[in-house]
């Protein structure tokens, strides 16, 4: 029994020492020093294998220098250096080292040949694949997949055994399939690799298979061509989905720009050519808020848009209220004069902004939570566009609640349907006009906050959206929120599907002609207001 206990204790002590030894970092300097004693190419290859087996990323400098013919040892003492442009560097840290007179004859190059270079490249790939950084391993796998590097096949197989991260394992498997297709492995293995590449899909997979289709034959070529056809069909579906997303994104921008106009045009019948300038004022309010935050409280930058939203609403709404009380209320019933007057106001506002902020474009920053992008399958979605879509839907919901669930909304709908009857029932129609115009202008201001996140801010910002806003309102139905929503999304999606074929300008011309033809059949738009005495 005592003997058994002693055996167990001995085994535990040995295991502890072994684990301790493995936990310690391998000293790579003595291994690098062995290059000075290497007499044959096989000796150099063995040392390269030893360095690769350490899994230490620090050996990369020495291996790259060896492949480039810059790894040398000093004849006098056999110390190894990286020698480049007459200077010597430490082979591990690449720190510059003083070597006296630097006589080139005092150094001898470690010999290398093409087969060794391929071995070194594979070893370097293996080192990257064993990196502690997940992002670096993923990046390495992606590079191997795109290049179809057969030299990395063994390193990939080794790395797959130890890899625990699921995403990295998938990337390694895809890279292994690409490397297998480029290698001299059997046809059966290559067919399995082709299936894996087809399963991955995407433009990289299509490019890879197209490259190998040229020199493939027989069963492999048939499989590759079938895979190319399948990936092309899949990419066509994803391209359509991407266009739909771009259309929804553009539609949300049009919705924000047009929804305020739909209210003022629907209730008051005013063609407000200065509506785009209300959008511009909201965008410049955002710029001013961010400049103030950068100067006085940079830590609040992530909240800059939340601070700018109510301020933009107040600035644009106040300007709209002043316009209605000081100018537009004297021109009701005269649409041509109203159009010319508001166009003049738009020019005045543009010039005021040029005087205050200058004529050049101003950049508004994106907070961290609105930066970057993510992918769903092969669909790329940017965070700033996604948040604008969410914001547009939120604005639509709040406005729908105001119009349909508040006393002000009831008065507004009454004035829209029959102004004279609403006045006879005691509703102050002039007050409703003023508040409606201020509300529509304020919404245009918060639209400017959103638009500042997808482009530069300039005095001409509003002019880019005013025509499209009128198209949305007329197409959807004057004064109808649901019509504005459907119209904005429809025009946005149609634009994005026409652009690849007709171009941006011709695409808009086609849409304009289509809307003109549509209005000939339905003068009140998609969703016409209904009532016993709707004024048109």
C-alpha positions as CSV (number, residue, x, y, z in Angstrom):
1,X,0.0,0.0,0.0
2,X,2.9,2.4,0.9
3,X,4.4,1.6,-2.5
4,X,1.1,2.5,-4.2
5,X,0.9,5.8,-2.4
6,X,4.5,6.6,-3.3
7,X,3.7,5.9,-7.0
8,X,0.7,8.1,-6.9
9,X,2.7,10.9,-5.2
10,X,5.5,10.6,-7.8
11,X,2.9,10.8,-10.6
12,X,1.3,13.9,-9.1
13,X,4.7,15.6,-8.7
14,X,5.7,14.7,-12.2
15,X,2.4,16.0,-13.6
16,X,2.8,19.3,-11.7
17,X,6.3,19.8,-13.0
18,X,5.3,19.0,-16.5
19,X,2.4,21.4,-16.4
20,X,4.7,24.1,-14.9
21,X,7.2,23.6,-17.6
22,X,4.6,23.8,-20.4
23,X,3.1,26.9,-18.9
24,X,6.5,28.7,-19.1
25,X,7.2,30.6,-22.2
26,X,9.7,28.8,-24.5
27,X,12.9,30.7,-24.9
28,X,13.2,31.2,-28.7
29,X,16.7,32.9,-28.6
30,X,18.7,29.6,-28.4
31,X,16.6,28.2,-31.3
32,X,17.3,31.2,-33.5
33,X,21.0,30.9,-32.5
34,X,21.0,27.4,-34.1
35,X,20.9,29.0,-37.6
36,X,24.6,29.8,-37.2
37,X,25.4,26.0,-37.0
38,X,23.0,25.0,-39.9
39,X,25.2,23.4,-42.7
40,X,22.4,22.1,-44.9
41,X,19.0,23.2,-46.1
42,X,17.5,20.4,-44.1
43,X,19.1,21.8,-40.9
44,X,17.5,25.2,-41.6
45,X,14.1,23.5,-42.2
46,X,14.3,21.7,-38.9
47,X,15.0,25.0,-37.1
48,X,12.0,26.7,-38.9
49,X,9.8,23.8,-37.7
50,X,11.1,24.3,-34.1
51,X,10.3,28.0,-34.2
52,X,6.8,27.3,-35.6
53,X,6.2,24.7,-32.9
54,X,6.7,27.4,-30.2
55,X,3.6,29.2,-31.4
56,X,5.3,32.4,-30.4
57,X,4.4,35.3,-32.6
58,X,7.8,36.9,-31.9
59,X,9.5,34.5,-34.3
60,X,7.8,36.1,-37.2
61,X,10.5,38.8,-37.6
62,X,13.2,36.2,-37.9
63,X,11.3,34.0,-40.3
64,X,10.4,36.9,-42.6
65,X,14.0,38.1,-42.6
66,X,15.1,34.5,-43.4
67,X,12.7,34.3,-46.4
68,X,14.0,37.7,-47.7
69,X,17.7,36.7,-47.3
70,X,18.3,39.3,-44.5
71,X,18.9,36.8,-41.6
72,X,22.7,36.6,-41.1
73,X,25.1,35.5,-38.4
74,X,28.4,37.0,-37.3
75,X,31.3,34.8,-38.3
76,X,33.3,35.7,-35.2
77,X,30.8,34.6,-32.5
78,X,27.9,33.1,-34.4
79,X,25.4,35.6,-33.1
80,X,22.3,36.0,-35.4
81,X,21.1,39.4,-36.6
82,X,18.7,40.8,-39.1
83,X,20.9,42.8,-41.4
84,X,19.3,45.4,-43.6
85,X,20.7,48.5,-45.4
86,X,24.0,48.2,-43.5
87,X,22.3,48.2,-40.1
88,X,21.8,45.2,-37.7
89,X,18.6,44.5,-35.8
90,X,17.7,42.1,-33.0
91,X,16.0,39.0,-34.6
92,X,13.3,39.0,-32.0
93,X,12.5,42.6,-31.1
94,X,13.9,44.3,-34.3
95,X,15.7,46.8,-32.1
96,X,18.7,48.4,-33.8
97,X,22.0,47.1,-32.5
98,X,25.4,48.6,-32.8
99,X,27.8,46.3,-34.6
100,X,31.0,48.3,-34.7
101,X,32.3,49.1,-38.1
102,X,29.5,47.1,-39.8
103,X,31.9,45.3,-42.2
104,X,29.6,43.2,-44.5
105,X,32.3,40.6,-44.7
106,X,32.0,39.9,-41.0
107,X,28.5,38.4,-41.6
108,X,27.3,35.3,-43.4
109,X,23.8,34.9,-44.7
110,X,21.7,31.9,-43.6
111,X,21.0,30.0,-46.9
112,X,17.4,29.6,-48.1
113,X,15.8,28.2,-51.2
114,X,12.3,28.3,-52.7
115,X,11.0,25.2,-51.0
116,X,12.2,26.6,-47.7
117,X,10.4,29.9,-48.5
118,X,7.2,28.0,-49.0
119,X,7.8,26.2,-45.6
120,X,8.4,29.6,-44.0
121,X,5.2,31.1,-45.5
122,X,3.2,28.1,-44.2
123,X,4.8,28.5,-40.7
124,X,4.0,32.2,-40.6
125,X,0.4,31.4,-41.5
126,X,0.3,28.9,-38.7
127,X,1.6,31.4,-36.3
128,X,-1.1,33.9,-37.2
129,X,-3.7,31.2,-37.0
130,X,-2.6,30.5,-33.4
131,X,-2.7,34.2,-32.4
132,X,-4.5,35.0,-29.1
133,X,-6.5,37.6,-30.9
134,X,-9.8,36.4,-32.4
135,X,-9.9,39.2,-34.9
136,X,-6.4,38.4,-36.1
137,X,-7.3,34.7,-36.6
138,X,-10.4,35.6,-38.5
139,X,-8.4,38.0,-40.7
140,X,-5.8,35.4,-41.4
141,X,-8.4,32.8,-42.3
142,X,-10.1,35.3,-44.7
143,X,-6.8,36.1,-46.4
144,X,-6.0,32.4,-46.8
145,X,-9.5,31.8,-48.3
146,X,-9.2,34.7,-50.8
147,X,-5.7,33.6,-51.9
148,X,-6.5,29.9,-51.8
149,X,-3.0,29.3,-50.2
150,X,-2.3,25.6,-50.4
151,X,0.8,26.1,-48.3
152,X,-1.3,26.9,-45.2
153,X,-3.3,23.7,-45.4
154,X,-1.4,21.8,-42.8
155,X,-1.3,24.8,-40.5
156,X,-5.1,25.1,-40.8
157,X,-5.7,21.5,-40.0
158,X,-3.5,21.8,-36.9
159,X,-5.2,25.0,-35.8
160,X,-8.7,23.5,-36.3
161,X,-7.9,20.8,-33.8
162,X,-7.3,23.3,-31.0
163,X,-9.7,26.1,-32.0
164,X,-12.6,26.6,-29.6
165,X,-14.3,29.7,-30.9
166,X,-17.2,28.7,-33.2
167,X,-16.9,31.7,-35.6
168,X,-13.2,31.1,-36.0
169,X,-13.7,27.4,-36.6
170,X,-16.2,28.2,-39.4
171,X,-13.7,30.6,-40.9
172,X,-10.9,28.0,-40.6
173,X,-13.0,25.4,-42.3
174,X,-13.8,27.7,-45.2
175,X,-10.1,28.6,-45.5
176,X,-9.2,24.9,-45.4
177,X,-11.7,24.2,-48.2
178,X,-10.1,26.9,-50.4
179,X,-6.6,25.6,-49.6
180,X,-7.7,22.1,-50.4
181,X,-9.0,23.2,-53.8
182,X,-5.6,24.7,-54.6
183,X,-3.6,21.7,-53.3
184,X,-2.7,18.3,-54.9
185,X,-5.2,16.5,-52.7
186,X,-7.5,13.8,-54.1
187,X,-10.6,14.7,-56.3
188,X,-12.9,13.4,-53.5
189,X,-11.5,15.9,-51.0
190,X,-11.7,18.7,-53.6
191,X,-15.4,17.9,-54.2
192,X,-16.1,18.1,-50.5
193,X,-14.1,21.4,-50.5
194,X,-16.2,22.7,-53.4
195,X,-19.4,21.9,-51.5
196,X,-18.1,23.8,-48.5
197,X,-17.2,26.9,-50.6
198,X,-20.7,26.8,-52.2
199,X,-22.2,26.7,-48.7
200,X,-20.3,29.7,-47.7
201,X,-21.4,31.7,-50.8
202,X,-20.7,35.3,-51.4
203,X,-18.6,37.3,-53.9
204,X,-15.3,35.9,-52.5
205,X,-16.5,32.3,-53.1
206,X,-17.7,33.2,-56.6
207,X,-14.4,34.7,-57.5
208,X,-12.5,31.7,-56.1
209,X,-14.6,29.2,-58.0
210,X,-14.4,31.2,-61.2
211,X,-10.6,31.2,-60.9
212,X,-10.4,27.4,-60.6
213,X,-13.1,26.8,-63.2
214,X,-10.7,27.8,-66.0
215,X,-8.2,25.0,-65.3
216,X,-10.5,22.4,-63.9
217,X,-11.9,19.5,-66.0
218,X,-14.1,16.5,-65.7
219,X,-16.1,16.0,-62.5
220,X,-14.4,18.9,-60.7
221,X,-15.4,21.4,-63.5
222,X,-19.0,20.2,-63.5
223,X,-19.2,20.7,-59.7
224,X,-17.5,24.1,-59.9
225,X,-19.8,25.4,-62.7
226,X,-22.9,24.2,-60.8
227,X,-21.6,26.0,-57.7
228,X,-21.0,29.2,-59.6
229,X,-24.5,29.1,-61.0
230,X,-25.9,28.5,-57.5
231,X,-23.9,31.3,-55.9
232,X,-24.9,33.7,-58.7
233,X,-28.6,33.0,-58.1
234,X,-28.1,33.4,-54.3
235,X,-26.3,36.7,-54.8
236,X,-29.0,38.0,-57.1
237,X,-31.6,37.4,-54.4
238,X,-29.3,39.1,-51.8
239,X,-28.8,42.0,-54.2
240,X,-32.5,42.5,-54.5
241,X,-32.8,42.4,-50.7
242,X,-30.0,45.0,-50.5
243,X,-31.9,47.2,-52.9
244,X,-35.0,46.9,-50.8
245,X,-33.1,47.9,-47.7
246,X,-31.5,50.9,-49.6
247,X,-35.0,51.8,-50.7
248,X,-36.5,51.6,-47.2
249,X,-33.5,53.7,-46.0
250,X,-34.1,56.3,-48.7
251,X,-37.9,56.1,-48.0
252,X,-37.4,56.9,-44.4
253,X,-35.4,60.0,-45.3
254,X,-38.1,61.1,-47.7
255,X,-40.7,60.4,-45.0
256,X,-39.0,62.6,-42.5
257,X,-38.6,65.4,-45.1
258,X,-42.2,65.1,-46.4
259,X,-44.3,64.4,-43.4
260,X,-44.3,68.0,-42.1
261,X,-45.1,69.2,-45.6
262,X,-48.0,66.7,-45.8
263,X,-49.5,68.4,-42.7
264,X,-49.2,72.0,-43.8
265,X,-50.1,71.3,-47.4
266,X,-53.1,69.2,-46.4
267,X,-54.5,71.5,-43.7
268,X,-53.7,74.9,-45.2
269,X,-53.3,74.2,-48.9
270,X,-50.1,76.2,-48.8
271,X,-47.3,75.3,-51.2
272,X,-44.4,76.0,-48.9
273,X,-41.2,76.3,-51.0
274,X,-39.2,77.2,-47.8
275,X,-39.9,73.7,-46.3
276,X,-36.5,72.5,-47.3
277,X,-34.9,75.4,-45.5
278,X,-36.6,74.2,-42.3
279,X,-34.8,70.9,-42.8
280,X,-31.6,72.9,-43.3
281,X,-32.1,74.9,-40.1
282,X,-32.5,71.6,-38.1
283,X,-29.2,70.3,-39.6
284,X,-27.3,73.5,-38.7
285,X,-28.8,73.4,-35.2
286,X,-27.2,69.9,-34.8
287,X,-23.9,71.3,-36.1
288,X,-24.0,74.2,-33.7
289,X,-24.8,71.9,-30.7
290,X,-22.0,69.5,-31.6
291,X,-19.5,72.4,-31.9
292,X,-20.6,73.7,-28.5
293,X,-20.3,70.3,-26.9
294,X,-16.8,69.7,-28.5
295,X,-15.6,73.1,-27.0
296,X,-17.1,72.8,-23.5
297,X,-18.2,69.3,-22.7
298,X,-16.7,66.6,-25.0
299,X,-17.9,63.8,-22.7
300,X,-21.5,64.6,-23.7
301,X,-20.9,64.1,-27.5
302,X,-22.7,60.7,-27.4
303,X,-25.8,62.7,-26.3
304,X,-25.4,65.4,-28.9
305,X,-28.3,64.2,-31.1
306,X,-30.6,63.9,-28.1
307,X,-29.8,67.4,-27.1
308,X,-30.2,68.7,-30.7
309,X,-33.6,67.1,-31.4
310,X,-35.8,69.4,-29.2
311,X,-33.6,72.4,-30.1
312,X,-34.0,71.8,-33.8
313,X,-37.8,71.4,-33.4
314,X,-38.0,74.7,-31.5
315,X,-35.8,76.6,-34.0
316,X,-37.5,75.4,-37.1
317,X,-41.0,75.6,-35.5
318,X,-40.4,79.1,-34.3
319,X,-39.2,80.2,-37.8
320,X,-42.3,78.5,-39.3
321,X,-44.7,80.2,-36.8
322,X,-43.1,83.6,-37.6
323,X,-43.5,82.9,-41.4
324,X,-47.2,82.0,-41.0
325,X,-48.1,84.9,-38.7
326,X,-46.0,87.5,-40.6
327,X,-46.5,86.5,-44.2
328,X,-48.5,83.5,-45.2
329,X,-51.8,84.3,-43.4
330,X,-52.2,87.3,-45.6
331,X,-51.9,85.2,-48.8
332,X,-54.5,82.4,-48.1
333,X,-56.5,81.6,-51.2
334,X,-53.7,82.9,-53.5
335,X,-51.5,79.8,-54.2
336,X,-49.2,81.5,-56.8
337,X,-48.4,84.4,-54.5
338,X,-47.8,82.0,-51.6
339,X,-45.4,79.9,-53.7
340,X,-43.4,83.0,-54.8
341,X,-43.4,84.4,-51.2
342,X,-42.1,81.2,-49.6
343,X,-39.5,80.8,-52.4
344,X,-38.2,84.3,-51.5
345,X,-38.1,83.3,-47.8
346,X,-36.1,80.2,-48.7
347,X,-33.5,82.4,-50.5
348,X,-33.4,84.7,-47.5
349,X,-32.8,81.8,-45.1
350,X,-30.1,80.3,-47.3
351,X,-28.3,83.6,-47.4
352,X,-28.6,84.1,-43.6
353,X,-27.0,80.7,-43.1
354,X,-24.2,81.5,-45.5
355,X,-23.5,84.7,-43.6
356,X,-23.4,83.0,-40.2
357,X,-21.8,79.6,-41.0
358,X,-20.1,80.3,-44.3
359,X,-20.9,78.8,-47.8
360,X,-18.8,75.6,-47.4
361,X,-20.1,72.3,-46.3
362,X,-20.0,71.5,-42.6
363,X,-19.5,68.0,-41.2
364,X,-21.6,66.7,-38.4
365,X,-20.1,63.8,-36.5
366,X,-21.7,60.4,-35.8
367,X,-21.8,59.2,-32.2
368,X,-20.2,55.8,-31.6
369,X,-23.6,54.1,-31.4
370,X,-24.4,55.3,-34.9
371,X,-21.1,54.3,-36.5
372,X,-20.1,51.2,-38.2
373,X,-22.1,48.4,-39.9
374,X,-23.1,44.8,-39.5
375,X,-24.2,42.0,-41.9
376,X,-27.1,39.7,-42.0
377,X,-26.1,37.0,-44.5
378,X,-24.8,39.0,-47.5
379,X,-26.9,42.1,-46.5
380,X,-24.9,45.0,-45.2
381,X,-26.6,47.4,-42.9
382,X,-25.1,50.6,-41.5
383,X,-26.1,51.7,-38.0
384,X,-26.7,55.3,-38.9
385,X,-29.2,54.3,-41.6
386,X,-30.9,51.8,-39.3
387,X,-31.3,54.4,-36.6
388,X,-32.8,56.8,-39.1
389,X,-35.4,54.2,-40.2
390,X,-36.3,53.6,-36.5
391,X,-36.4,57.4,-35.9
392,X,-38.7,58.0,-38.9
393,X,-41.1,55.3,-37.7
394,X,-41.1,56.8,-34.2
395,X,-41.8,60.3,-35.6
396,X,-44.6,58.9,-37.7
397,X,-46.1,57.1,-34.7
398,X,-46.0,60.2,-32.5
399,X,-47.5,62.4,-35.2
400,X,-50.2,59.8,-35.9
401,X,-51.1,59.8,-32.1
402,X,-51.2,63.6,-32.1
403,X,-53.6,63.8,-35.1
404,X,-55.9,61.0,-34.1
405,X,-55.9,61.0,-30.3
406,X,-55.6,64.7,-29.2
407,X,-58.0,67.6,-29.3
408,X,-55.6,69.6,-31.4
409,X,-55.5,66.7,-33.9
410,X,-59.3,66.7,-33.9
411,X,-59.4,70.4,-34.7
412,X,-56.8,69.9,-37.4
413,X,-58.8,67.2,-39.1
414,X,-61.9,69.3,-38.9
415,X,-60.3,72.2,-40.5
416,X,-58.8,69.9,-43.2
417,X,-62.2,68.5,-44.1
418,X,-64.4,71.6,-43.9
419,X,-62.8,74.9,-42.8
420,X,-66.1,76.9,-42.8
421,X,-68.0,74.4,-40.8
422,X,-65.1,74.0,-38.3
423,X,-65.1,77.8,-37.9
424,X,-68.9,77.8,-37.4
425,X,-68.5,75.2,-34.6
426,X,-66.2,77.5,-32.7
427,X,-62.8,76.2,-33.8
428,X,-60.2,79.0,-34.1
429,X,-59.1,78.1,-37.6
430,X,-56.4,80.8,-37.7
431,X,-54.9,79.4,-34.5
432,X,-55.0,75.9,-36.0
433,X,-53.3,77.2,-39.1
434,X,-50.5,78.8,-37.1
435,X,-49.9,75.8,-34.9
436,X,-50.1,73.3,-37.8
437,X,-47.5,75.3,-39.8
438,X,-45.3,75.5,-36.7
439,X,-45.7,71.7,-36.1
440,X,-44.9,70.9,-39.8
441,X,-41.8,73.2,-39.7
442,X,-40.6,71.7,-36.4
443,X,-40.9,68.1,-37.8
444,X,-38.8,69.3,-40.8
445,X,-36.2,70.6,-38.3
446,X,-35.9,67.2,-36.6
447,X,-35.7,65.6,-40.0
448,X,-32.6,67.8,-40.5
449,X,-31.1,66.3,-37.4
450,X,-31.4,62.8,-39.0
451,X,-30.2,64.0,-42.4
452,X,-27.1,65.5,-40.9
453,X,-26.0,61.9,-40.0
454,X,-25.8,60.7,-43.6
455,X,-24.2,63.6,-45.4
456,X,-22.6,67.0,-45.0
457,X,-24.6,70.1,-44.0
458,X,-24.7,72.9,-46.5
459,X,-27.0,75.9,-47.2
460,X,-28.4,74.0,-50.2
461,X,-29.3,70.9,-48.1
462,X,-33.1,71.5,-48.2
463,X,-33.1,72.0,-52.0
464,X,-32.1,68.3,-52.4
465,X,-35.3,67.1,-50.8
466,X,-38.0,69.7,-51.6
467,X,-39.1,68.3,-55.0
468,X,-39.0,64.7,-53.7
469,X,-41.1,65.8,-50.7
470,X,-43.8,67.3,-52.9
471,X,-43.8,64.1,-55.1
472,X,-44.3,62.0,-51.9
473,X,-47.2,64.1,-50.7
474,X,-49.0,64.3,-54.0
475,X,-48.5,60.6,-54.7
476,X,-49.6,59.4,-51.3
477,X,-52.5,61.7,-50.9
478,X,-52.6,65.3,-49.6
479,X,-52.9,65.5,-45.8
480,X,-52.9,61.7,-45.3
481,X,-50.1,60.3,-43.0
482,X,-50.5,56.7,-44.2
483,X,-50.4,57.9,-47.8
484,X,-47.2,59.8,-47.0
485,X,-45.6,56.7,-45.5
486,X,-46.6,54.4,-48.4
487,X,-45.6,57.1,-50.9
488,X,-42.2,57.6,-49.4
489,X,-41.3,53.9,-49.1
490,X,-42.6,53.2,-52.7
491,X,-40.6,56.1,-54.2
492,X,-37.5,55.1,-52.2
493,X,-37.6,51.4,-53.3
494,X,-38.5,52.3,-57.0
495,X,-35.5,54.7,-57.0
496,X,-33.1,52.1,-55.8
497,X,-34.3,49.5,-58.3
498,X,-34.1,51.9,-61.2
499,X,-30.7,53.4,-60.5
500,X,-28.6,50.4,-61.5
501,X,-30.3,50.3,-64.9
502,X,-31.2,53.8,-65.7
503,X,-28.9,55.9,-63.6
504,X,-29.8,58.3,-60.8
505,X,-31.0,61.2,-62.9
506,X,-32.9,59.2,-65.6
507,X,-34.4,57.1,-62.8
508,X,-35.9,60.2,-61.1
509,X,-37.2,61.3,-64.5
510,X,-38.9,58.0,-65.1
511,X,-40.5,58.2,-61.6
512,X,-41.7,61.7,-62.2
513,X,-43.4,60.7,-65.5
514,X,-44.9,57.7,-63.8
515,X,-46.4,59.9,-61.0
516,X,-47.7,62.4,-63.5
517,X,-49.5,59.5,-65.3
518,X,-50.8,58.2,-62.0
519,X,-52.2,61.6,-60.9
520,X,-54.1,61.7,-64.2
521,X,-56.0,58.6,-63.1
522,X,-56.1,59.4,-59.3
523,X,-55.9,63.2,-58.8
524,X,-56.2,62.8,-55.0
525,X,-53.3,60.3,-54.7
526,X,-53.2,56.8,-53.2
527,X,-55.2,57.6,-50.1
528,X,-57.6,60.4,-50.7
529,X,-59.3,62.1,-47.7
530,X,-62.9,61.1,-47.4
531,X,-65.8,63.1,-45.9
532,X,-69.1,64.7,-46.8
533,X,-67.4,68.0,-47.6
534,X,-63.7,67.6,-48.2
535,X,-62.3,70.7,-49.8
536,X,-60.1,70.1,-52.8
